[in-house]
């Protein structure tokens, strides 16, 4: 009941998944805000400035909460995973340090200039600040994913005195895993911010509130949502092909493939997986599709779990190298299903915007778009579950197993206490975020503070403004 490894893994899952609710949303929202402010500078229409300010309030709230959740996530690395930190610290720490010292400081600095500079900076300089915030958030993602990519495919290192030491920084930042993981993740983040704006705008259009404002917001957001969703799927396809070469066990587990797939290989839509007997009791398959997913052609065989486990035993020594197949299998399909729905809704929404039909009642679609706010979150979360669970039993693939990564002196009771404490803090932060989001959205773009617009002069004339 108080197994330190199980509890440490559970805490890592809780902190990572909760933190990842906010990161993609910040990346996506600030891109949309920069686009809207660009339209304001180019077209000179105040409504685009109003759009950038309104959606900027949601971005700032989300960014603030996201920073706090990130601090807790990093804290548990040193607390629960000291042996892992000791082994890969010389490699893993470098991209995290660059992210903190360069990218995070960059985005934080220009966020401040963006907040306080509306009436103090020229339009173009202020716009530059918005884009630099967008670049900063994306660069932050690059360095974090560089660290994660090393865990998926370790490169640019040598093992000395029982520790992995970086000997090729360029290899680390040009890791093939990073080249497919970064665009897939960032485009998913763009979709996350876009669907939030599109969903809120659809809700307001459904209620006939500030229709002109939210119609323009919806149009900008749905175009970005469609492009980002399609791009995410395309790079996801490339990532799947890369997995066949570098982590074939993860690919086999995501397909519930115990034996060889055959040639051509069918893709499994549904399977009743029996992990104890290492077989599927029932399957529904689409012919040829797995071969296409793996090789971009309708032929080619994919290795199965049992064969790969035997290969790993020969290479790495005796042991069970099979990840939780059922979790990997279904998390992959949930991600694909959510992504497919995003593309379909994006296509229909872009069609309505293109044909200028947003003024007409589309109640079912607007309700669907409101619920679609959750789709990128579901896709992001299930994708990361598949990525991390599918790598088990490895923390760093081929180098260090999860059972060897935990802190030897931390007890299960201590981890359980911190898990409960962290979860309570996250619940409080999530509640605050939802409350503030709802409050800002209900007030709408035309809400006025008692004295003046706080985004134009946050401290008021005397520097003591309280909203």
N, C-alpha and C positions, 0 to 999 in steps of 0.2 A: 504493500500500500504506500510505503514511503521510499520507494526505489529512487535514489538520487538521479540516476540516468533518465528514467521516465519523467520525473518531475522537472528536471532541467530542460529536457526536450519540450515538454509542455509549456514551460515558461518562455522558452525561445519562440515557440509558435505563437503564443499569445502576444508577446511584445512585438514581434515582427509583423504579424498580420494586422494588428491594430495600428502600428506606425504606418504601414503601407496603405491604410485607408486615406491618409492625408497627403503623402508624398505625390502620388500621381495627380491628385486633385489640384495641388499647388502648381505643379508643372503645367497642367492643362489650362487652368484658369488664367495664369499670367500670360500665356501665349495669346489667348482670346482677348485679354485686356490690351495687350500691345497691338493687336490687329485693329481693334476698335479705335484706339487712340491714333493709330496711323491713318485710319479713315477720317478721323476728325482733323488732323493736320493737312491731309491732302484735299479733302472736300470742304473744310471750313464750317461744317455743320455742328452746332452745339449739341445736337442729340447724340452724336457719337462720343463726345466728351462726357455727357451724362451717363452713357452706357459704360464707359471705362471706369467712371467713379463708382457707379452702383455695384457692378460686379467686382470692382476692386475691394469693396468692403468685405465681401465673402472671402476673397483671396487672403486678405490680411488676417481675418479670424482664423481661417484654416491654417495659414502659415504659422501663426503663434502657437496653436495647439500642436501642430506637427513637430515643432522644435522641442517641446516638452517631452513628447512621446519618444523622440529620437534619443534624448538624453538617457531616459530609462532603459532603452534598448541597449545602448552602449555600456551602461552600468552592469547589466547582467552578463555581458561577455566576460568581464574580469572576475565577476563574482562566481559564476557557475562553470565557466569554461577556461580555467586557468591553464590546464595542460595544453589545450588547443592554442591559447594565446601565446604560451611559451614556445610552442613548436613553430608557429607560422607568424609570430609577431613581427619579425624582420621583413617579411614579405607583405603580409596583410595590413600592417600598420602604415606603410608608405602611401598607398592610395587614399586611405582614410585621413591621414594627416594633410595631404594635398587638398582633399575635399574641404576639410575644416578651415585650413589656413588661407586657401585661395577662393574656391568657389563659394563657400558659405559666407565668408566675409564680403565677397563681391556682391552677392545678391542682397545681403543685409544692408550694406552701405547704400546701394541704389534704391532699395525699398524705401529707406528714409528720405532720400532725395525726391522720390516719386510722391510720397505722402505729403511732404511739406513744400514741394516746389511748384504746385499748380499755378500760383500767382507770383512766383518769385523767379522762375526760370522761363526762358523763351520756349515756345511750343516745340521746336525741334530738339532742344536740349532735354526738355522733359520727356519727349518721346524716346530719345536715346536712353534715358534712365529706365523706361519701361522695358525696352528691348534688352538692356543689359541685365535686368532682373530675370527676364526670360532665359537669356543665355546662361546666367549663373545657376539657375535651377536645373537646367539641362546638363551643364558641366558637372554639377554635384552628382547627378544621377550617373554620369559616365564613370566617376571615380569610385562610387559605391559598387557599381556593377563590375568594375575592373577587379575589385576585391572578391566579389562573389564568383566571377568567372574563374579566378584562380582555384577556388574550391571545386568547381566543376571540372576544370582542365588545368592542372598546375603546370606552369611554364616559367622560364626565366629564373631558376633557383638551383641551388645545390645544397645538399644536406651535410652539415658540418657539426660534429659534436652533438648529434641528436637533435639538431634544429635546422629548419629550412631557412636558408639565407638567400636573399635576392642577389643575383649576379648579372641580370639583364633586365633593366627597367623597360627598355623598348619592347622586349618580348612580352612583358606583362601588359602593356597598354595596346599591343597589337594582337593579343590572344584571339584566336579564331572564335572561341566561345563568346568573347566580348563583342566581336564584329556582328554576330547574329542576335545576341541577347540585348544589346543596347538599343538598336532601332526598334526591335519588337516591344521592349518595355516602354520606351519614350513615346512611341506612337500610341500605345495603350493609354499612357498618361494624358496625351492630347485628347483622346476620345473621352476620357473620364471627365475632364473639365468641360468639354463641349456638350456632353450629354446632361451635365448638371444645368448648364445655362439653357439648353434646349428644353429640358424637362420643366424647369421653373417657368420659362417663357410660355410653354404650352399650358401650364396650369393657369397663368394669368390670362392668356387668350381664352381659355375655357370659361373663365369668370368675367370676361370682358373688362378687364382692368388695365389701364394704360396700354391699350391695344397697339397703338403705333410704335411705342417704345419697344414692347416685347416682340412685336412682329419682326422688327429689324434685328433684335438680339437673336431671335430664333433663326433667322435666315443666315446670319454669320455663323452661328454655332452649328447648325445642321450641316452646312457645307464642310466645315472642319471635321465634324464627327464622321461624315461619310468617308472623306479622304483618309482620316486617321484609322478608321475601322478596317478599311480595305488594306491599307498599308500594314497594319498589325497582322492581319491574316497572311499576307504575302511573306513577311519576314518570319512569321511563325512557321510557315511551310519550310523556309530555309533552315530555321533552327531545328526542326524535326529531322531534316536530312543530315544536319551536322551531328545530331545525337546518334544516328545510325552508325557513324564512324567512331565517335569518341566515347559515348555512353550507351552502347547497344542494349545493356540490361535495362536501362530506364525506358528505352523505346519498346522493348519486348514487354515490360511490365505494363506500360501504358496501353498496350494492345491485348493484355491478358493472354499472351502467346507463350504457351508452355513448351510446345514442340516447334519444329520448323514450320514456317508459314506456307511452304510450297511456292511454286513459280508458275504463274503470277500469284502475288500475295493478296488475299482479300482483306478489307478493313472491317473490323468487328464493330457493329453498331451497338449491340447489347450482348452481354455475357453474364451468366450466373456462375461466378467464380468460386471454386472450392480450393482454397489455399492449402488446406490440410492434405488433401489427396493430389494436389498440384494438377488440377484439370478444370475444365469448364463443363458444367453439366448441361448448359444450353447456350446456343449462340445464334445471333442474326448477323450475317455478313454481307458486304457489298463487294462483288468480285473486282479484282484488279486495283482497287483504290489504295491499298497499303503499299503496293509497289510504286504507284505514282507518287504517293506521299513521301516515300523513302528515296526514290531515284529519279523522279520526274519523267518516268516512262512506265508503260503498263506491263512491265516484266521485271523480275528480280525477286530473289528470296530474302527473307528476313530471319535471322537466327532467333531461336526460342530461349526461354528462361532456363530450362534444364541444361541445355547445351552450353549456354554462357556461364552458368554456375560451375559446371565442370571445368571450363577453361580458366575461370577466375581461381578455382582451387589449385590448379596447377601453377598458376602465375603468382598468386599471393599467399598460398598455403591453405591448410584445412580451414573450413568455416562455411557459414551460410551467407551467401552474397545476394540473396533474393530480397528485394525491398517489399514493403507492404503492397501487394499487387492490386488488391481491391481498391485501396485508396488512390493509388497512382492511376488506375484504369478510369475510375469515375471522375476524378478531378480533371483529367484531360478532356473528357467528354462534356463536362459542365462548362469548361472554358470554351470549347468549340461551339456549343449550343448558344451560350451567351453572346459570343462574337458574331455568330450568324444572325441572331436577332438584331444586333446592333447595325449590321450592314443593311438588313431589310428595312428597318425603321429609318435609317439614314437615307436610303434610296427614295422611300416614299416621301419623307419630309423634304428632301431636296427637290423632288418633283413638284410638290405643292408650292414651294417657294419660287421655283422657276416659272411655274404657270400662274403665279400671283393669286393663289387660291387660299391663302392663309386667313383671309377675312371671312370666308365662308365657314359655317359650322362643321367641324370635324371632331365631334365629341369623343368618339371611340379612339381616334388617333391621339388626340391631346391627352386623354387619360393614359393611353399606352406610353406616351412620351414621358409623362410624370413618373410612371413606374420604371421606365427605362433608365432613370438615374442610377438604379441599382445594378444594371447590367454590367457596366465596366468594372464596378467594384467586385461583382461576382466573378467576372472573367479574370481580373487581376489576382484575386485571392486564390482561386482554384488553380491558376497557372503557377503561382509560387508554391502552392502545396505540392503540385505535381513535380516541380523542379527540385524541391528540397527532399520530399519523401522518396522520390524516385532515385535519389542518389544513395540512399541508405544501403548498407550500414556504414557508409563513408562520411566523414566530415570533410576531408580533403580527398578527392577521389584517387584511389590507388596509393595513398600515402598514410592516412590516419583515419582510424575508425572512430565512430561516435563514442563507443564504450571507453576509448582511451583518451577522450578529450575533456571529460568533466573534471571539476576541481576535486582533488582527493580528500580535502579536509572539510568540505561542506556537506553537512548531513541532509537527509531527506526532509527532516522537520524544518530546518532553516530555509530550504528552498520552498517548501510548502507555505511557510509564513510570508516570504517575499512574493510568492506567486499570488497569494490572496491580497496582499497589500497593493501590488502593482495592478491587479485586476480592478480593485476598488478605485484606485486613482484613475485608471483608464475609463471606467464607467462614469466617474464624475466629469472627466474632461469631455467625454463623448456627449454627455447630457448638456454641458455648457455650450458646446459647439452647436448642437441641434437647436437649443433655445435661442442662441444669438442669430443663427441662420434664419430661423422662422421669424424672429423679430424684424430683421432687416428686410426679408422678402415681403412680409405683411405691410410694412410701411411703404414699400415701393420706391421708385426712383424720384418721386416728387416730395419725399419727406423732408421737412425742414427742422433743424435744431432750434432751440429757443432763441439763440442769439444769432447764429449764422452757420453756414455750411462748414462743418468741421474739417472736411477734406481740403477745403481751400485754406483755412487758417485754424489748425487744430488747437491752438492755445488762446485764440481770441486776441483782441487788441492789447489787453493788459498781460497776456501770457498766463491767465488763470482760468481759461474757459473749461467748463465742465458740461458735458452733453447730458 
